[in-house]
């Protein structure tokens, strides 16, 4: 998928003291206004775009034909997401939950415990657990990018 309009990095970044800084409000506004169109070449191309913030604390998912999904993660959840993402970029298709939990600063012993959230006084799985964060039922996890 390709954005209909190209946007400069400088629309969401600023330089200060020899460092680049992400303007999170501008980033969220930019992501909210992106319109995606399918490539008409390869039918195997994903019709999904996943964009993480630099800290992995926020993700925007754009799927053709569906509303944009925008979710936040706790610092511990973000550590797990980042680890799995980096492993997939190294060519590993799946990570075992014990390996993931060892890399995260958490007391959770299961991934479903790590990815619990409380909303409206109800505790349950994170909305992206099972959507973005997939598993095979045998303890192996990956990101559905």
Secondary structure as UniProt FT lines:
FT   STRAND          2..3
FT   HELIX           9..11
FT   STRAND          13..16
FT   TURN            17..18
FT   STRAND          19..22
FT   HELIX           24..33
FT   STRAND          36..37
FT   TURN            43..44
FT   STRAND          48..52
FT   TURN            54..55
FT   STRAND          58..63
FT   TURN            64..65
FT   STRAND          69..72
FT   HELIX           75..89
FT   TURN            90..91
FT   STRAND          95..96
FT   HELIX           97..103
FT   HELIX           111..114
FT   STRAND          116..119
FT   TURN            120..121
FT   STRAND          122..125
FT   TURN            127..128
FT   TURN            130..132
FT   STRAND          133..135
FT   STRAND          140..143
//
